[in-house]
Every structure is written in structure tokens, then in C-alpha cells.
Amino acid sequence: MATIMPKEKRLQDALKWISENRASKDLKELIKEASFKYNLNPKEEEYLCRLLKEEGEKEE
């Protein structure tokens, strides 16, 4: 399975952080925290939501 990686470093770092902490919290909470931690704009936050939602659907 191929994984789509965003080009922007902040998004890559946020995605990595979310992946590392995914077992500890709800996905929406993690995305919100990553948004603040990596200074993501609303469009980038929405991108993460869509990307991770699609990944979750593929796993089921």
C-alpha cells in the first residue's frame, strides 16, 4: 500500500507526530493538537483530516 506524503515539512512533521501518538488519544484531538504544535493553517488541518480519514477507511 502506497502512502501519500505531503510536500510541506510542517505537514510531514505533524503527520509523523500524529502517527506516533495515535494510540494515546482520539484522532480529532491529535489533529487539533498537531495543528497548534506545527502552526498549520485551517486548510492544512482539513487536509490532515481527509488524509487520515481515508487511511482509516482503507484499514477497515
PAKE-262947 format. One record per residue: x, y, z of N, C-alpha, C in turn; residue number from 1; residue in three letters. Coordinates in nm, 3 decimals, m for minus. Layout:
# residues N
<pt <X,Y,Z>,<X,Y,Z>,<X,Y,Z>,NUM,ALA>
...
***
This chain:
# residues 60
<pt <0.084,m0.118,0.000>,<0.000,0.000,0.000>,<0.089,0.124,0.000>,1,MET>
<pt <0.065,0.214,m0.092>,<0.141,0.337,m0.102>,<0.083,0.443,m0.009>,2,ALA>
<pt <0.171,0.517,0.056>,<0.128,0.625,0.145>,<0.157,0.757,0.078>,3,THR>
<pt <0.061,0.846,0.081>,<0.078,0.979,0.023>,<0.144,1.067,0.128>,4,ILE>
<pt <0.256,1.131,0.091>,<0.325,1.221,0.183>,<0.313,1.364,0.132>,5,MET>
<pt <0.269,1.453,0.217>,<0.261,1.593,0.178>,<0.401,1.651,0.155>,6,PRO>
<pt <0.410,1.753,0.071>,<0.539,1.813,0.038>,<0.591,1.905,0.149>,7,LYS>
<pt <0.500,1.973,0.218>,<0.542,2.072,0.318>,<0.597,2.003,0.442>,8,GLU>
<pt <0.708,2.054,0.492>,<0.776,1.996,0.608>,<0.686,1.998,0.731>,9,LYS>
<pt <0.612,2.107,0.752>,<0.525,2.115,0.871>,<0.419,2.005,0.868>,10,ARG>
<pt <0.363,1.980,0.752>,<0.263,1.875,0.740>,<0.325,1.737,0.761>,11,LEU>
<pt <0.444,1.717,0.709>,<0.514,1.589,0.729>,<0.540,1.566,0.877>,12,GLN>
<pt <0.589,1.671,0.945>,<0.618,1.659,1.088>,<0.490,1.634,1.168>,13,ASP>
<pt <0.383,1.703,1.133>,<0.255,1.685,1.202>,<0.203,1.543,1.181>,14,ALA>
<pt <0.212,1.494,1.060>,<0.166,1.359,1.029>,<0.248,1.255,1.106>,15,LEU>
<pt <0.376,1.275,1.113>,<0.463,1.184,1.188>,<0.427,1.186,1.336>,16,LYS>
<pt <0.406,1.306,1.391>,<0.371,1.320,1.533>,<0.238,1.252,1.562>,17,TRP>
<pt <0.140,1.273,1.475>,<0.009,1.210,1.493>,<0.023,1.059,1.491>,18,ILE>
<pt <0.100,1.007,1.397>,<0.120,0.862,1.387>,<0.184,0.805,1.512>,19,SER>
<pt <0.279,0.877,1.569>,<0.348,0.831,1.689>,<0.257,0.832,1.812>,20,GLU>
<pt <0.158,0.921,1.814>,<0.071,0.938,1.931>,<m0.070,0.885,1.910>,21,ASN>
<pt <m0.094,0.817,1.801>,<m0.229,0.777,1.763>,<m0.296,0.685,1.865>,22,ARG>
<pt <m0.221,0.603,1.932>,<m0.279,0.509,2.028>,<m0.325,0.577,2.157>,23,ALA>
<pt <m0.270,0.695,2.184>,<m0.296,0.758,2.313>,<m0.421,0.846,2.317>,24,SER>
<pt <m0.467,0.898,2.203>,<m0.579,0.992,2.202>,<m0.666,0.973,2.080>,25,LYS>
<pt <m0.780,1.041,2.082>,<m0.871,1.043,1.969>,<m0.806,1.115,1.851>,26,ASP>
<pt <m0.833,1.069,1.731>,<m0.772,1.125,1.611>,<m0.800,1.274,1.594>,27,LEU>
<pt <m0.924,1.316,1.618>,<m0.959,1.458,1.604>,<m0.881,1.544,1.703>,28,LYS>
<pt <m0.864,1.495,1.824>,<m0.784,1.567,1.924>,<m0.639,1.579,1.879>,29,GLU>
<pt <m0.585,1.471,1.828>,<m0.446,1.472,1.781>,<m0.426,1.571,1.667>,30,LEU>
<pt <m0.520,1.575,1.574>,<m0.510,1.668,1.462>,<m0.514,1.811,1.511>,31,ILE>
<pt <m0.601,1.838,1.606>,<m0.611,1.974,1.662>,<m0.481,2.013,1.733>,32,LYS>
<pt <m0.427,1.921,1.813>,<m0.301,1.948,1.883>,<m0.186,1.967,1.784>,33,GLU>
<pt <m0.181,1.884,1.683>,<m0.075,1.895,1.582>,<m0.086,2.028,1.508>,34,ALA>
<pt <m0.208,2.072,1.489>,<m0.233,2.199,1.421>,<m0.168,2.315,1.498>,35,SER>
<pt <m0.185,2.313,1.629>,<m0.124,2.418,1.712>,<0.027,2.399,1.721>,36,PHE>
<pt <0.069,2.276,1.743>,<0.211,2.247,1.761>,<0.295,2.282,1.639>,37,LYS>
<pt <0.241,2.257,1.519>,<0.317,2.280,1.396>,<0.267,2.401,1.317>,38,TYR>
<pt <0.183,2.482,1.381>,<0.136,2.608,1.322>,<0.074,2.587,1.183>,39,ASN>
<pt <m0.019,2.494,1.176>,<m0.086,2.466,1.050>,<m0.205,2.559,1.030>,40,LEU>
<pt <m0.231,2.594,0.907>,<m0.348,2.676,0.879>,<m0.471,2.584,0.866>,41,ASN>
<pt <m0.591,2.641,0.863>,<m0.712,2.558,0.855>,<m0.717,2.466,0.733>,42,PRO>
<pt <m0.664,2.512,0.622>,<m0.662,2.430,0.501>,<m0.572,2.307,0.521>,43,LYS>
<pt <m0.457,2.325,0.585>,<m0.367,2.214,0.612>,<m0.429,2.117,0.713>,44,GLU>
<pt <m0.498,2.172,0.812>,<m0.565,2.089,0.911>,<m0.673,2.003,0.844>,45,GLU>
<pt <m0.749,2.062,0.755>,<m0.853,1.989,0.681>,<m0.789,1.880,0.595>,46,GLU>
<pt <m0.676,1.910,0.535>,<m0.603,1.811,0.454>,<m0.567,1.688,0.541>,47,TYR>
<pt <m0.515,1.714,0.661>,<m0.481,1.603,0.750>,<m0.604,1.522,0.785>,48,LEU>
<pt <m0.715,1.589,0.812>,<m0.839,1.519,0.845>,<m0.880,1.426,0.731>,49,CYS>
<pt <m0.880,1.478,0.610>,<m0.920,1.396,0.495>,<m0.823,1.281,0.473>,50,ARG>
<pt <m0.694,1.309,0.480>,<m0.592,1.207,0.456>,<m0.603,1.094,0.558>,51,LEU>
<pt <m0.614,1.130,0.685>,<m0.619,1.027,0.789>,<m0.752,0.954,0.790>,52,LEU>
<pt <m0.859,1.021,0.754>,<m0.989,0.954,0.744>,<m0.986,0.849,0.632>,53,LYS>
<pt <m0.927,0.886,0.519>,<m0.917,0.793,0.406>,<m0.830,0.673,0.443>,54,GLU>
<pt <m0.720,0.697,0.515>,<m0.632,0.588,0.558>,<m0.707,0.495,0.651>,55,GLU>
<pt <m0.787,0.552,0.743>,<m0.865,0.471,0.836>,<m0.967,0.386,0.766>,56,GLY>
<pt <m1.028,0.439,0.661>,<m1.128,0.364,0.587>,<m1.064,0.249,0.511>,57,GLU>
<pt <m0.942,0.268,0.463>,<m0.873,0.162,0.389>,<m0.836,0.045,0.480>,58,LYS>
<pt <m0.807,0.076,0.607>,<m0.766,m0.028,0.703>,<m0.882,m0.117,0.742>,59,GLU>
<pt <m1.004,m0.069,0.735>,<m1.121,m0.146,0.779>,<m1.161,m0.250,0.683>,60,GLU>
***
